C-alpha cells in the first residue's frame, strides 16, 4: 500500500529536481522516490557497517584471511 507524502522545498531545489529528473528521463516524483530509496539503503548499510566494526572492536567477531577461508573450505591446493 502506497502512502502519499507532501514536501515543502525551496523553489531552487524543486527546479533541480525537475531538471535532474528530465535528464534521467523520468518524472520528478519517480526521481525523488528513487533518491529517497538510495539514501535509505545507504543509511542502512552505513549503520550495519558501524555495528560490525563496533562488534569487531569489542572482540565479538573476527576477520579471516583468504588463506584461512580456503583452508576451512578445503580449497587450498
matplotlib code that plots the C-alpha trace (Angstrom):
import matplotlib.pyplot as plt

x = [0.0, 1.5, 1.4, 1.4, 4.0, 3.9, 7.2, 7.7, 11.0, 12.7, 12.0, 15.6, 15.6, 12.4, 13.9, 16.9, 14.6, 12.7, 16.0, 17.7, 14.5, 14.3, 18.0, 17.3, 14.2, 11.7, 9.1, 10.1, 8.1, 9.7, 13.1, 12.6, 11.3, 14.5, 16.7, 15.0, 15.3, 19.0, 19.5, 17.6, 19.8, 22.9, 21.9, 21.1, 24.4, 26.3, 24.6, 25.2, 28.9, 29.2, 27.6, 30.0, 33.1, 31.9, 31.4, 34.9, 36.4, 34.7, 36.2, 32.8, 33.7, 36.8, 38.0, 39.6, 42.3, 41.7, 44.1, 42.2, 38.9, 40.4, 41.8, 38.5, 36.6, 39.2, 40.1, 43.8, 46.0]
y = [0.0, 3.3, 6.4, 10.0, 12.4, 16.1, 18.1, 21.8, 22.7, 25.8, 26.7, 26.3, 22.7, 21.9, 23.3, 21.0, 18.0, 18.8, 19.3, 16.1, 14.0, 15.2, 14.3, 10.9, 10.5, 10.2, 12.2, 14.3, 12.1, 8.9, 10.6, 11.7, 8.3, 6.7, 9.2, 8.6, 4.8, 5.2, 7.3, 4.8, 2.0, 3.9, 4.8, 1.1, -0.2, 2.5, 1.7, -2.0, -1.5, 0.6, -2.2, -4.7, -2.5, -2.0, -5.7, -6.3, -3.7, -5.4, -8.7, -10.2, -11.1, -11.5, -11.4, -14.2, -14.2, -15.6, -18.4, -19.3, -19.4, -21.6, -23.9, -24.1, -24.9, -27.4, -25.3, -24.9, -26.5]
z = [0.0, -1.0, 1.2, 0.0, 1.4, 0.8, 0.9, 1.1, -0.6, -1.8, -5.4, -6.4, -5.1, -6.9, -10.1, -9.6, -9.0, -12.2, -14.2, -12.9, -13.4, -17.0, -17.5, -16.1, -18.4, -15.6, -13.7, -10.6, -8.2, -9.5, -9.4, -5.8, -4.8, -6.2, -4.4, -1.1, -1.6, -2.3, 0.8, 3.0, 1.6, 2.2, 5.8, 6.5, 5.1, 7.0, 10.2, 9.7, 8.9, 12.1, 14.1, 12.6, 13.3, 16.9, 17.4, 15.9, 18.3, 21.3, 20.1, 19.4, 15.8, 13.7, 10.2, 8.2, 5.6, 2.2, 3.0, 6.2, 4.3, 1.6, 4.2, 6.1, 2.9, 1.8, -1.2, -0.5, -3.2]

ax = plt.figure().add_subplot(projection="3d")
ax.plot(x, y, z, "-o")
ax.set_aspect("equal")
plt.show()
